Structures are given as structure tokens and as C-alpha cells.
């Protein structure tokens, strides 16, 4: 991860000491930081607007004042974060995004477009609409991978054991490609297939052997495992097996099914994003 650029999306109200922990990890690599401070725009009072010819257009001054105060506080926090970057001697920049949840995906995607990886901090999990759009912006509108549930960003420096939830789908392969700098640093990479279909047209006669061979050429120490799910949800299996092998990080492809299907019916990606106990790297 040396000389990489890492996007850190966080709330404007997030404690600076938590951000400082991530910055200290980046300083040690060293890596460049792009800190995006996110704030939700106050709800616009549409019922208060007059529309010609029924009345003049009138934006309530209370709403305008609330927006102005929000932007002022956001700019003040941005200056504090810039000072924090200087204090930790980290190359980087600070940006702000004040928008409705539906617009956040575009805002974060623009910043992630030229970053090697994005981190969404724990403080952005609430409200849920903001968190969901931030995740969508990285995964669906940028080429960067997404790291969740690592308060100190510790896995960026030296992961000990990485657990790769593998199948032969494109989104899994992309996740491995995006996580390759992390996999190269790991002491061991565990390639895990769940309920693999061992045919030539599906997972191959030796599921995981092909990606293990490729990673070995990159200098990784690789172990291949095939696990039965036993009727359990795959997300639950991933969490259980990764904990069993003592993995620091889970790497997996995201949204093999559509966002709508995952949101309504649930799915492996939905469950892995919702959990906050295990660090997970998502690629798509």
C-alpha cells in the first residue's frame, strides 16, 4: 500500500481522535489521505414554497439559515482536519460533501475515482440511508475497493491472515485484483470456496486452485479450503470460518445479485455490510 491514495469518508461530527488513529496508520505506510467530511442537507420544506401563478416562490429563511450554519460548521471541521493532517505529517487533502442522501453516491464516487481504496468510517453507519448511499457510490460508481469495520485501518499496514471468499464470478475476481496489495503483504491468504460445484464449466475440478496459483506468482503464501455450508447462510459461514482461521480481514466480491434484490430479500453482501464485527474488503 506504499504511496497509495486512501479515501476516508467520515461524518463531520466524528471524533478527531478516531480519525487520527487511521491517519497514523497511513503515515507509517506511508500513504496519502483524502478525507471526505459528509453532512446531510436539512430537509427542504417543500410545503412552504409558493408556486406561480398560485403564489410567489418563497424559500423559508429559517431553512436558508440552517443550511448556512451547517456549511459554516463543516468548513470549521475541515480546517481542524487539515491541521490534523499537518500534525501527523501526512500528505493529503480535505473535502466536504453537503447533500441529500440520494446525491451522496455521486459525491463520494467523484472522490473515490482516483483513489486506490475507500474507507467508510463507523460514524457514517447512521443514518442508514447515508451509509447505504456511500457504499453504493464506491462499489457501483468508482473503481476502488471498499474497506469496512477497521477503526484503526490496521489491515492496511500488515495483515497477518486474509480470508478470501472465492467463487468464479467476475465480482469475486475483481475484489481479489483490488485487494492484491493487501494480499501481497499478508503472512497467509486463505482461499475459501463454499459449496463449490466441481465441474469444468463452474468452479473447476479443484475450486480455488487457479486463483491460488496466480497469487503464488505474486509471492503470496496461499492455502485453499472448500467448505460445506450445511444449510447455513453463506454470510454466516464466511464469518464463522474466517474467525476459525484467525483472519484479520475478509475479502469478497460484492453484489452478485442486484441491489434491489439484496435490499428486499437479503443476501451475502447485504449481511456482510450490515455486520460490524469483522473487517471486510468489498470489491465489485
matplotlib code that plots the C-alpha trace (Angstrom):
import matplotlib.pyplot as plt

x = [0.0, 3.0, 2.4, -1.3, -4.1, -6.8, -10.2, -11.6, -15.3, -16.5, -19.1, -18.4, -19.3, -16.9, -14.3, -11.0, -9.1, -10.7, -9.7, -6.2, -5.8, -6.4, -4.1, -1.3, -1.6, -1.4, 1.6, 3.5, 2.9, 3.3, 0.1, -1.7, -5.1, -8.2, -10.6, -14.2, -16.4, -20.1, -23.1, -26.8, -28.6, -31.5, -34.9, -36.3, -39.8, -41.5, -44.9, -43.7, -43.0, -45.4, -45.7, -46.7, -49.5, -50.7, -48.1, -44.6, -41.6, -40.5, -37.7, -38.1, -35.3, -35.2, -34.1, -31.5, -30.1, -29.9, -28.0, -25.6, -24.9, -24.3, -21.8, -20.0, -19.6, -18.5, -15.8, -14.6, -14.3, -12.4, -9.9, -9.4, -8.9, -6.3, -4.5, -4.6, -3.0, -0.2, 0.2, 0.6, 2.8, 0.6, 0.2, -3.4, -6.4, -9.8, -13.1, -16.7, -20.0, -23.3, -26.2, -29.3, -28.7, -29.7, -26.9, -24.2, -23.3, -22.2, -20.3, -18.3, -17.8, -16.1, -13.6, -13.1, -12.5, -8.8, -8.1, -6.7, -9.1, -12.0, -12.7, -16.2, -15.8, -18.0, -19.6, -21.3, -23.4, -26.1, -28.4, -28.7, -29.6, -26.4, -24.3, -26.1, -25.5, -21.9, -21.4, -23.2, -21.1, -17.8, -18.9, -21.1, -19.6, -15.9, -13.0, -11.9, -12.4, -14.2, -12.9, -15.4, -15.1, -11.5, -11.4, -7.7, -7.2, -4.7, -5.0, -3.5, -0.1, 0.4, -2.5, -1.5, -4.1, -6.6, -9.7, -10.8, -14.4, -14.0, -16.1, -15.5, -17.8, -16.5, -17.1, -15.0, -12.1, -12.3, -12.2, -9.0, -7.4, -8.3, -7.1, -3.9, -1.6, -3.0, -2.7, 0.9, 1.7, -0.2, 1.6, -1.1, -4.0, -6.8, -8.9, -12.3, -15.0, -18.4, -20.5, -18.4, -19.7, -16.8, -17.4, -15.3, -17.9, -18.4, -15.7, -13.3, -12.2, -10.1, -12.0, -9.7, -6.6, -6.5, -6.6, -4.2, -1.7, -2.0, -1.5, 1.5, 3.2, 2.8, 4.6, 1.6, 1.6, -1.8, -4.0, -7.1, -10.1, -13.5, -16.3, -19.8, -22.4, -24.6, -27.7, -26.5, -26.4, -23.2, -22.5, -22.7, -20.4, -17.9, -17.9, -17.6, -14.8, -12.8, -12.9, -11.9, -8.7, -7.9, -8.2, -7.6, -9.6, -12.2, -12.0, -15.1, -16.9, -20.0, -23.5, -23.5, -27.3, -28.9, -29.1, -32.9, -32.9, -30.3, -32.2, -35.6, -34.7, -31.3, -28.1, -24.5, -23.3, -26.2, -25.4, -21.6, -22.1, -24.6, -22.3, -19.7, -17.6, -15.2, -13.1, -14.2, -12.9, -15.5, -14.8, -17.0]
y = [0.0, 2.3, 5.6, 4.7, 7.2, 6.2, 7.9, 8.2, 9.1, 10.2, 12.3, 15.9, 15.0, 12.1, 12.4, 13.6, 11.0, 8.2, 9.8, 10.3, 6.6, 5.9, 8.8, 7.4, 4.0, 5.8, 7.8, 4.6, 3.0, 5.8, 6.6, 9.7, 10.6, 12.1, 12.9, 13.5, 15.1, 14.2, 16.1, 15.6, 18.6, 19.8, 18.6, 21.1, 22.4, 21.9, 22.6, 26.1, 27.0, 29.1, 28.2, 30.7, 31.5, 30.5, 32.5, 33.8, 31.4, 31.8, 29.8, 29.9, 32.0, 29.5, 26.8, 29.0, 29.9, 26.2, 25.4, 28.3, 27.3, 23.7, 24.7, 27.0, 24.2, 21.8, 24.3, 24.7, 21.0, 20.8, 23.3, 21.1, 18.0, 19.9, 20.8, 17.1, 16.1, 18.5, 17.3, 13.7, 14.8, 13.2, 14.2, 14.7, 16.9, 17.5, 17.8, 18.3, 17.0, 18.5, 16.9, 14.8, 11.0, 10.3, 12.6, 11.2, 8.3, 10.7, 12.9, 10.0, 8.4, 11.6, 11.4, 7.7, 7.7, 8.4, 6.7, 3.2, 2.3, 3.8, 3.5, 4.3, 5.1, 3.7, 7.1, 7.1, 4.0, 6.3, 7.4, 4.2, 6.0, 7.9, 4.8, 2.8, 5.6, 5.9, 2.2, 2.3, 5.2, 3.4, 0.0, 0.9, 4.2, 4.0, 1.6, 1.5, -1.3, -0.6, -1.3, -1.5, -2.2, -1.4, 1.5, 2.0, 0.9, -1.6, -4.1, -1.6, -1.9, -5.6, -8.1, -11.4, -13.7, -12.7, -14.8, -14.7, -15.8, -17.1, -18.2, -17.9, -14.9, -11.6, -9.6, -12.1, -11.8, -8.0, -8.0, -10.1, -7.8, -4.7, -6.3, -7.6, -5.0, -6.3, -9.9, -9.5, -8.2, -10.9, -13.7, -16.1, -16.0, -18.5, -19.1, -20.4, -21.8, -22.6, -25.4, -25.3, -27.0, -29.0, -29.0, -27.6, -25.0, -23.8, -23.8, -26.3, -29.7, -28.0, -25.0, -22.1, -23.7, -21.4, -18.2, -19.7, -20.4, -16.8, -15.3, -17.6, -16.0, -12.7, -14.0, -14.9, -17.9, -19.4, -22.1, -23.5, -24.7, -26.0, -25.7, -27.1, -24.6, -27.2, -25.2, -22.0, -18.6, -18.1, -14.8, -16.7, -19.3, -16.7, -15.0, -18.3, -19.8, -16.6, -16.3, -20.0, -19.5, -16.3, -13.9, -10.2, -9.4, -10.9, -10.2, -10.8, -9.7, -7.6, -7.7, -10.8, -10.1, -6.8, -4.1, -4.2, -8.0, -7.8, -5.0, -6.7, -10.3, -10.0, -11.8, -12.4, -8.9, -7.2, -9.3, -8.7, -4.9, -4.9, -6.7, -4.6, -7.2, -8.3, -6.2, -6.8, -5.6, -5.5, -5.2, -5.3]
z = [0.0, -0.1, -1.9, -2.4, -2.0, 0.5, 0.7, 4.2, 4.3, 7.7, 9.5, 10.3, 13.9, 14.1, 17.0, 15.7, 17.8, 15.8, 12.6, 14.0, 14.5, 10.8, 9.8, 12.0, 10.1, 6.8, 8.0, 8.8, 5.4, 4.0, 2.1, 1.0, 2.6, 1.1, 3.9, 2.9, 5.6, 5.0, 6.3, 5.4, 4.0, 6.1, 4.8, 2.4, 3.4, 0.1, 1.6, 2.3, -1.3, -3.3, -7.0, -9.7, -10.5, -7.0, -5.2, -5.3, -4.9, -1.3, 0.3, 4.1, 5.7, 8.6, 6.2, 4.5, 7.9, 8.9, 5.7, 6.2, 9.7, 8.6, 5.9, 8.4, 10.9, 8.1, 7.0, 10.5, 11.0, 7.6, 8.9, 12.1, 9.9, 7.8, 11.0, 12.0, 8.7, 9.3, 12.8, 11.7, 8.8, 6.2, 2.6, 1.7, 1.3, 2.9, 1.1, 2.2, 0.9, 2.0, 0.2, 0.4, 0.8, -2.8, -4.0, -1.7, -4.0, -6.8, -4.3, -2.9, -6.3, -7.6, -4.8, -5.0, -8.7, -8.4, -5.1, -4.6, -1.8, 0.1, 3.9, 5.2, 8.9, 11.6, 12.3, 8.8, 9.7, 11.0, 9.4, 7.4, 4.2, 4.2, 4.9, 2.1, -0.5, 0.5, -0.1, -3.4, -4.6, -4.0, -5.3, -8.3, -9.4, -8.8, -9.5, -5.8, -3.3, 0.0, 3.5, 6.4, 10.1, 10.7, 13.2, 13.0, 9.4, 10.8, 8.0, 5.6, 7.2, 7.8, 7.7, 9.2, 7.6, 4.9, 4.2, 0.6, 0.0, -3.6, -6.5, -10.2, -10.7, -12.1, -8.9, -6.9, -9.3, -9.3, -5.5, -5.5, -8.0, -6.0, -2.8, -4.3, -2.5, 0.8, -0.1, -1.0, 2.5, 4.3, 6.0, 4.7, 2.3, 2.7, -0.4, 0.7, -1.5, -0.1, -1.6, -4.8, -7.9, -9.1, -12.9, -15.7, -16.5, -12.9, -10.2, -11.9, -10.7, -8.0, -6.8, -5.8, -7.2, -10.2, -8.1, -5.6, -8.4, -9.6, -6.1, -5.6, -8.6, -6.8, -3.7, -1.6, 0.7, -0.1, 1.4, -0.4, 1.5, 0.4, 3.0, 3.1, 4.2, 5.9, 5.0, 6.8, 5.2, 3.3, 5.1, 8.4, 7.1, 6.0, 9.4, 11.3, 9.1, 9.0, 12.8, 13.0, 11.0, 12.8, 9.8, 10.2, 7.0, 4.8, 1.0, -1.1, -4.2, -3.7, -5.2, -7.3, -7.3, -8.0, -5.3, -5.2, -4.7, -1.9, -0.2, -0.4, 0.1, 1.8, 0.6, 1.4, 0.5, 2.4, 5.5, 5.3, 5.0, 7.9, 10.3, 12.1, 14.0, 11.2, 8.9, 5.3, 2.0, -0.8, -4.5, -7.5]

ax = plt.figure().add_subplot(projection="3d")
ax.plot(x, y, z, "-o")
ax.set_aspect("equal")
plt.show()
